[in-house]
């Protein structure tokens, strides 16, 4: 059984609008949602906004949660979509800067650590790298969370990792005597 | 990103609640109650982020009781909060299976507020507490020694609860 009867009762109380029930639900899953948001978007303020939006949408759409998956999985899926939207908005609004593409030429002038390198990855690549390498999801789970094939998730992971390696490798070469 | 960075900031919960209220999705008022829902709170909390174990509706044990106060150890330890919560839940369950009555809570990671003045009152460091029924202080100390908190490098202060003589 994916959703226990206890959790179902809690969700019903939230559907009825009971604040105390929501607070319990929030505290049970807050770290999971926030950590995904934080890892996906990097910036803590943006992560706050993403987590807030995810919870808001989650409660608003709670009637659509059928219990086919764990509630946390469902909610994390919403958080991921919110994070990807936020990343796309940020990129659209930002001044164009160097961005990592798997086949891009070298930018030896860039000094990037992993976090900064992740920031440079296109949102789709960043999502699969974070979900697989940091959050420990399988290709199948990532596919379900992002609405893509498991095979696509796998190939995006491979390309995302290659992009990171390229940049980090160049950094190492540049800084090693 | 460090493990601490992955903890949601304390203000976030209230911000979300306010937004949900503003959209009519939550309402304050009648406290959330009912045994089924209390059980839900217990399960959701007990094995994830909140309290370390189900809050029983009954008081802990008649007979000697001890308060275990949980403090950080000398060396700063990085402890995964989820893993720690699971370890404590398992420890509590094991104690209960052995007939010990125990309850307690993990405190939120803030300093709280100190009301009144004078005397020594350092609340910042306190991380959580247990109330445990045990026949004697050495038994309570033995229980404290076996706690995940000590294994994680923390300190536990054991105090007897003053029980009125009958």
Interface residues (C-beta under 8 A of the other chain):
Chain A: X4 X5 X6 X7 X8 X9 X10 X13 X14 X17 X18 X19 X20 X21 X22 X23 X24 X25 X26 X27 X28 X29 X30 X31 X33 X34 X35 X38 X39 X42 X44 X48 X51 X52 X55 X56 X59 X60 X115
Chain B: X1 X5 X6 X7 X8 X9 X12 X13 X15 X16 X17 X19 X20 X21 X23 X24 X25 X26 X27 X28 X30 X31 X32 X36 X37 X39 X40 X41 X42 X43 X44 X45 X48 X49 X50 X81 X82
